[in-house]
Structures are given as C-alpha cells and as structure tokens.
C-alpha cells in the first residue's frame, strides 16, 4: 500500500465508504463525531487523536467501530488519493504541499480531502487564493475540530471515478 501525508483537514481523516448517492449534496452532522457527505455517500469520522504515524492512523481506521442510531459502522478506511493523480497533481504546484496540493480548476477530484476542502467547504489553497486573497482552513462547518495539520491518506479503497 502506498502511503503519503498531505496537509488537509479532518482529525485523522477516517472515512466510511458506502455505495449509492443523493441528488442534492450536503454535509450532515450525525452524532458527536460523524459527518455524512450526501454527494459522495461517505461518512467522515471526526476525532482529535493528535499527531500519529501512518501505521497508527491505518490501525485506527481498521479497528474503528462506531454505533449510531442503532447501527454499527465498522468499514472505515483512510481518505483516498490515488497514486497516479498524486504524482500528476504534484507537478502542478511543485513541492508546495499546503492544505491541498491540487489547485488547478477541476482537479479537486484527485483526493477525497481535496474535494471536501475545496468543493464542499469552499476553502482555497495558498497556490490559488480566493478573490480577497484568503486561503487556508477558513470554512469548517459542520465540523467542530478541523485543524490545518498533517493527515494521512491512502491510494487504496477510494470511491472516485
């Protein structure tokens, strides 16, 4: 399994992937640590574990079991960022790994974190700031513990097409 760290959002950035979809996309808080993405049909687990190495993050995802609304969710994984897209995206902004290395219009689909950061939360990276020069982790709702620190992703298990 390839592993890489990118500076993005979501404490530990653990994702539960499910199949299906929704006509109108939104982020919905479900309980104290779950945020459901109706567009991608994934659930983000928000927990502040603090800095961890890759193997610890992977173990947290693989061993996580969350009960919500009478259901047990235990099919967790790290957020996806396919290797080929990672290599292609890195060329767009050199070695600058800010909140998201992908800054060209239409390239946010390369990673689940990038999509969440740019498309769903409406944030900008330093390499492509907003109209007023703003960038970084500004918009965080509905998440409570978003921090601009390093998070682990994997090139396996993603649901992007």
Secondary structure, 3 states (H helix, E strand, C coil): CCEEEEECCCCCCEEEECCCCCCCCCEEEECCCEEEECCCCEEEECCCCCCCCHHHHHHHHHHCCEEECCEEECCEEEEEECHHHHHHHHHHHCCCCCCCCCCCCCCHHHEHHHHHHHHHCCCEECCECCCCCCCECCCCCCCCCCCCCEEEEECCCCCCC
